[in-house]
Amino acid sequence: MKRLIAATLCMIAAPALAQAGPQDATTYPCDDATRADVIAEPWEQNTATYADGRIRVTLLDYIEPAGAAMKLLILSPPHDEIGRRQCRIVGVPDRQGFYGIDFGKRQAEYDPATGLTLTIPVRQYPTENDQGEDGGWFQLGITIDQKTGDIALQEVR
């Protein structure tokens, strides 16, 4: 019964999810729905720190909706008045996630002028157009400027 319900929900959500693409990646502030129990297991393989621990990136798996359950959590400077780092989620509009994120294949590069850039393979919900060799996968570039707190997203070719 649970599988039937999950399959039905995926079919209902599929048209909306299929519209999201690489250009639609976005960030938004963490909220109460950002809980520790959505950190993808095993934690030691799905979290990474950069900039001497000032930046942490973590893979989140919300499990549902199955076609858009994967997101990234970013903790980075600047700090608020009590010392907490800013907390942002990377997903697609309407607070949905990606169909897949290959966290183990992420790459990091630092440029003093722009900040830390991470390149991570992510996958949008597959459509009939995703039958090619990439299968809906693309490289998402995430640039984190520690000075300003800006986080910029772009598709990397």
Beta strands, then each sheet from edge to edge (+ up, - down):
strand 1: 26-29
strand 2: 47-50
strand 3: 55-61
strand 4: 70-79
strand 5: 85-91
strand 6: 100-101
strand 7: 107-111
strand 8: 115-123
strand 9: 137-144
strand 10: 151-156
sheet 1: 1+ 5- 4+ 3- 2+
sheet 2: 6+ 8- 7+
sheet 3: 6+ 8- 9+ 10-
end
